[in-house]
Amino acid sequence: MATPEDRREAVPTIEELEAHLHSGATPPSEWKIGVEYEKPVVTKNDGESVPYEGESGIGALLGEMLSRYPWEGVYERDNLIALHDGSASITLEPGGQLEMSGQQCDSLHCAAEELAKHIAEITAVGDDLGLTFLATGLVPKTRLELAPWMPKSRYDHMRRIMAGTGTLGHRMMLQTATVQCNFDYADEADARLKFKLAMGLSPVLVAVSANSPVVDGALSGYKSYRAHVWSDTDRDRCGILPFAFDTENIFGAYTDYALDVPMYFIQRDGELVSTYDKTFRRYLEIGHGEHTATMEDWKLHLSTLFPEARLKTYLEARAADSQSSELMLATPALLKGILYDSDCAAAAWDTIAAWPMAERMELNERAAKDGLQARAGRHPLSEYARELVEISREGLVRQAAEDGDGRDESIYLDRLEEDVRAARCPADRVIELWQSEWEGQVNRLIEYCAYQPASVRDFTLPTK
């Protein structure tokens, strides 16, 4: 027997599920950019990950932010699990990593102001609670078996499922941190080009942002261990999607892909109901017990897919490690310059178009291991990255979004360009220091990665 909630909405057709992606079409004059910033949280005294409970726990951190700043709280079973203000939100990843999902901004200058404000807030509260926020793509010290779990039912389901979908799923949940960026598309043809580019550029994004060489207190052999973790998290829902490169009807292809990925859950009366015994396609056909499919179920399902780029009613690029404040806006800038200028998008695709499909599937892992020294064919990724930075810079200059000092958004590429020309990623600096003056002491890395209050100008300054 169907519940009242199920009866409110007819079972959608596959055509209606595909139409959901079409509904995201946005005129270029209204295009925005949204950036999501994840940060591991550790204790100042020993650098270990922070549990939810306790006077200086993650729950207390959210509570202090709620009391000091104009946020509203989101609760689950009496636990404060998120904050929002109507345009941005602060949420928790499974291991207590703090994520800021920024507002939809007209320019990266807006994002820079928002990020500076966010860092000022969290560092002020963190100082009072004895907590530190790390500019790194992976929790460097706390071993997996000792990592805390946040009290969210979504993560309870994912924890059980990921125990059987790969060997690194729990590491992904508890230890990784990324910077993601969201882009609009004009129509399906534009979405196809942007999706193809975001997917195709993934190895370059991994390489330029690689910032997680240390795991469990030791060098891992990877420059982006975070990117490596995704290689064995859940092959049904992660990685490079080959259809991105050869499909005209990208919305139809993505819908078909999503229909055949095993579901996690649906939500009914505020509770999550496990549906992992079936794909969404099967759920659409037969339902789940007394429940039948709704469009809200589809939207929730889309949020549980984790390829290197994914489609909702916008495009989300997911390939970069979390960064220092100086570089946090660099990968969003790199993509904005390319994706929001048609000539630059075409030039960027020409740069990587010759890569064979088999190499695309392997190159992310090589980039995770070797950073900008990884080779695509006869050339290191540093050469492709240099060309792509130049293309993006031209795109940002053309877009002509200026700050109060008359500077366009290409300023956010300056530090990245400096690194790329030297064929160095953030992990290269960490590895050099680890093997020299730090003498393998993980607490020196934690001191190095700790966020400090930042001004907007800090996001554009080159390294000394």
C-alpha positions in Angstrom: 0.0 0.0 0.0 1.4 3.4 -1.0 2.0 5.9 1.7 0.4 9.4 1.5 3.9 10.8 0.7 4.2 8.5 -2.3 0.7 9.4 -3.6 1.5 13.1 -3.8 3.7 12.5 -6.8 3.2 10.2 -9.8 6.1 7.8 -10.7 8.3 9.8 -13.2 9.1 8.5 -16.6 12.6 8.1 -17.8 12.0 11.1 -20.1 11.0 13.2 -17.1 14.2 12.1 -15.3 16.2 13.3 -18.3 14.2 16.5 -18.5 15.4 17.3 -15.0 18.9 17.8 -16.4 17.5 19.9 -19.3 15.8 22.1 -16.6 19.2 23.5 -15.6 19.7 25.4 -18.8 20.7 28.9 -18.0 21.3 31.9 -20.3 25.0 32.9 -20.4 24.2 36.3 -19.0 23.1 34.6 -15.8 26.0 32.1 -15.4 27.4 31.8 -11.9 30.2 29.9 -10.2 29.9 28.2 -6.9 32.9 26.8 -4.9 32.9 24.1 -2.2 35.8 24.0 0.2 36.5 21.0 2.4 39.0 21.1 5.3 40.2 18.4 7.8 39.8 19.5 11.4 42.4 18.4 14.0 43.2 19.2 17.6 46.0 21.8 18.1 47.7 19.8 20.8 48.3 16.5 19.0 47.0 16.9 15.4 44.4 14.1 15.6 41.0 14.2 14.0 38.2 15.6 16.1 35.2 13.6 17.2 31.7 15.1 17.1 31.2 14.8 20.9 32.9 16.8 23.6 33.5 20.4 24.7 35.9 20.9 21.8 34.3 18.5 19.4 32.8 19.2 16.0 29.3 19.6 17.5 30.7 22.3 19.8 32.5 24.0 16.8 29.2 24.2 14.9 27.4 25.4 18.0 29.9 28.2 18.6 29.6 29.3 14.9 25.9 29.3 15.3 26.0 31.5 18.4 28.6 34.0 17.0 27.6 34.5 13.4 24.4 34.8 11.4 23.8 31.1 10.6 20.8 29.0 11.1 21.2 25.4 12.4 20.2 22.1 10.8 19.6 19.2 13.2 19.3 15.5 12.9 18.0 13.6 16.0 19.0 16.6 18.2 22.5 16.8 16.8 23.6 20.0 15.1 24.9 18.8 11.8 24.9 21.8 9.5 24.6 25.6 9.2 23.0 27.7 6.5 22.2 31.3 5.7 20.0 31.0 2.7 22.8 31.3 0.1 25.7 29.2 1.6 26.0 26.3 4.0 28.5 24.6 6.2 28.2 20.8 6.4 30.1 17.8 7.7 31.9 15.1 5.8 31.8 11.7 7.5 35.1 12.1 9.4 34.4 15.6 10.6 35.9 17.4 7.6 34.3 20.8 7.5 32.8 21.8 4.1 31.7 25.3 3.1 29.4 25.3 0.1 29.6 28.9 -1.1 26.9 31.0 -2.6 26.4 31.2 -6.4 28.8 34.1 -7.3 29.0 36.3 -10.3 32.8 36.2 -10.2 35.7 34.7 -8.3 36.1 38.0 -6.6 32.9 37.4 -4.8 34.1 33.9 -3.9 37.4 35.3 -2.6 35.5 37.7 -0.2 33.4 34.8 1.0 36.3 32.5 1.5 38.3 35.1 3.5 35.2 35.7 5.7 34.8 31.9 6.2 38.5 31.4 7.1 38.3 34.3 9.6 35.3 32.7 11.3 36.5 29.2 11.6 40.0 30.2 12.8 38.6 32.5 15.4 36.3 29.7 16.8 39.0 27.1 16.3 41.5 29.1 18.4 39.1 29.2 21.3 38.3 25.5 21.1 41.9 24.4 20.4 41.1 23.2 16.9 43.1 23.6 13.6 41.9 23.5 10.0 44.2 22.0 7.5 45.0 23.1 3.9 45.5 19.6 2.6 43.7 17.0 0.6 43.9 14.3 3.2 43.9 13.9 7.0 47.7 13.3 7.5 48.0 11.7 10.9 45.0 9.9 12.4 44.9 6.3 11.3 41.8 5.0 9.6 40.8 2.7 12.4 40.9 5.6 14.9 39.0 8.1 12.8 35.7 9.5 14.2 32.4 9.1 12.4 29.9 12.0 12.4 26.3 11.2 13.6 24.5 11.5 10.2 22.2 8.7 9.1 23.4 9.2 5.5 26.9 8.2 6.5 25.7 5.2 8.5 24.2 3.8 5.2 27.3 4.7 3.2 29.6 3.2 5.7 27.9 -0.2 5.5 27.7 -0.1 1.7 31.3 1.1 1.1 32.6 -1.7 3.2 31.8 -4.0 0.3 32.3 -1.8 -2.8 36.1 -1.3 -2.7 39.1 -1.3 -0.4 39.4 2.5 0.1 35.8 3.7 0.5 36.2 4.3 4.3 39.4 6.3 3.6 37.4 8.4 1.1 34.7 9.1 3.7 36.9 9.7 6.7 40.1 11.3 5.4 39.8 13.1 2.1 39.1 16.8 1.4 38.6 18.5 -1.9 37.8 21.8 -3.5 34.9 21.5 -6.0 33.4 24.0 -8.4 30.0 24.3 -10.0 29.2 25.8 -13.4 26.1 26.6 -15.4 25.3 25.4 -18.9 23.2 27.1 -21.6 21.7 24.0 -23.2 22.5 20.3 -23.8 25.2 21.0 -26.4 26.9 23.4 -24.0 26.6 20.9 -21.2 28.1 18.2 -23.4 31.2 20.3 -24.1 31.6 21.3 -20.5 31.1 17.8 -19.2 33.6 16.4 -21.8 36.1 19.1 -20.8 35.7 18.7 -17.1 36.1 14.9 -17.4 39.0 15.1 -19.9 40.9 17.7 -17.8 40.6 15.6 -14.7 44.2 14.3 -14.8 45.5 17.8 -15.2 43.4 19.1 -12.2 44.7 16.2 -10.1 48.3 17.0 -11.0 48.2 20.7 -10.5 46.4 20.4 -7.2 48.1 17.3 -5.8 48.3 18.1 -2.1 48.0 14.9 -0.1 51.2 12.9 0.0 51.1 11.9 3.7 48.6 9.3 5.1 48.7 7.6 8.5 51.7 9.7 9.4 54.0 8.6 6.6 54.7 9.4 2.9 52.3 7.3 0.8 54.2 7.2 -2.5 51.5 9.3 -4.1 51.4 13.1 -4.5 47.6 13.0 -4.3 46.6 10.1 -2.2 43.1 11.6 -2.1 42.8 11.0 -5.9 44.2 7.5 -5.5 41.6 6.7 -2.9 38.8 7.3 -5.4 40.3 4.6 -7.7 39.0 1.8 -5.4 36.0 3.4 -3.6 33.1 2.2 -5.8 33.7 1.5 -9.4 30.0 1.6 -10.2 29.8 5.3 -9.3 33.3 6.8 -9.5 36.0 7.7 -12.0 36.2 8.7 -15.7 33.0 8.0 -17.6 33.9 7.0 -21.2 30.5 8.1 -22.7 31.5 11.7 -21.9 33.7 11.8 -24.9 31.6 10.3 -27.7 27.9 11.0 -26.9 25.8 13.8 -28.5 22.8 13.2 -26.2 24.7 13.8 -23.0 21.6 14.2 -20.8 20.2 10.9 -22.1 23.5 9.1 -21.6 24.0 10.4 -18.1 20.4 9.5 -17.2 21.0 5.9 -18.5 24.3 5.8 -16.5 22.6 6.9 -13.3 19.6 4.6 -13.8 22.0 1.6 -13.7 24.0 2.6 -10.6 22.9 0.8 -7.4 20.9 3.1 -5.1 21.9 4.0 -1.6 18.6 5.1 -0.1 15.4 7.2 -0.4 14.0 9.5 2.2 10.5 9.1 3.8 9.1 11.1 6.7 12.6 12.5 7.4 14.2 9.1 7.6 16.4 7.3 5.1 15.3 4.0 3.8 17.9 1.7 2.4 17.4 0.6 -1.2 20.8 -0.8 -2.0 19.3 -4.1 -3.4 18.3 -2.4 -6.7 19.3 0.1 -9.3 17.2 3.2 -9.8 16.0 1.6 -13.1 14.7 -1.4 -11.2 13.2 0.8 -8.5 11.4 2.8 -11.1 9.9 -0.4 -12.4 8.8 -2.2 -9.2 9.2 0.3 -6.3 10.6 -0.7 -2.9 8.2 -2.3 -0.6 5.3 0.2 -0.2 7.4 3.0 -1.7 7.3 4.2 -5.4 9.8 6.4 -7.2 9.5 10.2 -7.0 11.5 13.0 -8.6 12.9 13.8 -5.2 14.3 10.2 -5.0 16.0 10.9 -8.4 17.6 14.1 -7.2 18.9 12.3 -4.0 20.2 9.5 -6.1 22.1 11.9 -8.4 23.8 13.3 -5.3 25.2 9.8 -4.5 27.2 9.5 -7.8 30.8 10.4 -7.6 32.5 10.5 -11.0 35.3 13.1 -11.6 32.7 15.4 -13.1 28.9 15.0 -12.5 25.7 16.5 -13.8 22.8 17.8 -11.7 21.1 20.9 -13.0 24.6 22.3 -13.2 28.1 20.8 -13.8 30.3 19.9 -10.9 34.0 19.4 -11.2 35.4 17.2 -8.5 39.0 16.3 -9.3 41.1 18.7 -7.1 42.7 18.3 -3.7 41.8 20.9 -1.1 44.4 23.7 -1.1 46.1 26.4 0.8 44.3 29.8 0.8 46.7 31.0 -1.8 45.7 28.3 -4.2 42.1 27.5 -3.2 40.6 29.5 -6.0 43.2 28.5 -8.6 41.5 25.4 -10.0 38.1 27.1 -10.0 39.8 30.0 -12.0 41.5 27.5 -14.3 38.1 26.0 -15.2 36.1 29.2 -15.3 38.5 30.7 -17.9 38.1 27.6 -20.1 34.4 26.7 -19.6 32.9 30.2 -19.8 34.5 31.2 -23.1 33.7 29.1 -26.2 37.0 29.8 -28.0 39.0 28.9 -24.9 36.9 25.8 -24.4 37.6 24.7 -28.0 41.3 25.4 -27.6 41.5 23.5 -24.3 39.9 20.5 -25.9 42.3 20.6 -28.8 45.1 20.5 -26.2 44.0 17.1 -24.8 41.9 15.7 -27.7 44.5 13.3 -28.9 44.8 11.3 -25.6 43.6 7.7 -26.3 40.6 6.6 -24.2 42.6 3.8 -22.6 45.2 6.4 -21.5 42.4 8.7 -20.1 41.3 5.9 -17.9 44.7 5.4 -16.5 46.1 8.9 -16.4 44.2 10.0 -13.3 46.1 7.3 -11.3 49.4 8.3 -12.8 48.7 12.0 -12.0 47.8 10.9 -8.4 51.2 9.2 -8.1 53.5 11.5 -10.0 51.7 14.9 -10.1 52.9 17.1 -13.0 55.7 14.7 -13.8 53.1 12.1 -14.9 53.3 11.6 -18.7 50.5 11.6 -21.2 52.1 10.0 -24.2 55.6 11.5 -24.7 54.9 14.7 -22.7 54.6 15.4 -19.0 51.4 16.8 -17.7 53.3 20.0 -16.8 53.5 20.9 -20.5 49.7 20.5 -20.9 49.1 22.4 -17.7 51.2 25.4 -18.9 49.2 25.6 -22.1 45.9 25.3 -20.3 46.8 28.0 -17.9 47.6 30.3 -20.8 44.2 29.5 -22.4 42.3 30.0 -19.2 44.1 33.3 -18.5 42.9 34.6 -21.9 39.4 33.4 -21.1 39.3 35.3 -17.8 40.7 38.4 -19.3 37.9 38.3 -21.9 35.3 37.7 -19.3 36.5 41.0 -17.7 35.0 40.6 -14.2 37.0 43.2 -12.3 37.5 43.7 -8.6 37.5 47.1 -6.9 41.1 47.7 -8.0 40.3 47.0 -11.6 41.9 43.5 -11.6 40.3 40.7 -13.6 40.0 37.1 -12.4 43.2 36.0 -14.0 45.0 37.1 -10.8 43.8 33.9 -9.3 46.0 32.0 -11.8 49.2 33.8 -10.9 50.4 31.4 -8.1 49.3 28.4 -10.1 51.1 29.5 -13.1 54.3 30.0 -11.1 54.0 26.4 -9.9 53.2 24.9 -13.3 56.1 26.6 -15.0 58.4 25.1 -12.4 56.6 21.7 -12.9 55.8 21.6 -9.2 52.6 20.9 -7.3 51.9 21.6 -3.6 52.9 18.0 -2.7 56.4 18.5 -4.1 57.0 21.2 -1.5 55.6 19.0 1.3 57.7 16.0 0.2 60.9 18.0 0.1 60.4 19.5 3.5 59.3 16.1 4.9 62.6 14.5 3.7 64.7 17.4 4.9 64.1 19.8 7.8 60.9 18.1 9.0 62.7 14.8 9.4 59.4 12.9 8.8 57.6 14.6 11.7 53.9 14.7 10.9 53.3 17.5 13.4 55.6 19.8 11.3 53.3 19.1 8.3 50.3 20.0 10.4 51.8 23.3 11.5 52.7 24.0 7.9 49.1 23.2 6.7 47.2 25.1 9.4 44.9 27.8 8.1 45.5 31.4 9.3 43.1 34.3 9.0 43.3 35.5 5.4 42.6 38.6 3.4 41.3 38.6 -0.1 44.7 39.6 -1.4 46.3 36.5 0.2 44.5 34.4 -2.5 46.6 36.1 -5.2 50.1 36.5 -3.7 52.9 34.3 -5.2 55.0 32.1 -3.0 58.2 33.8 -1.7 
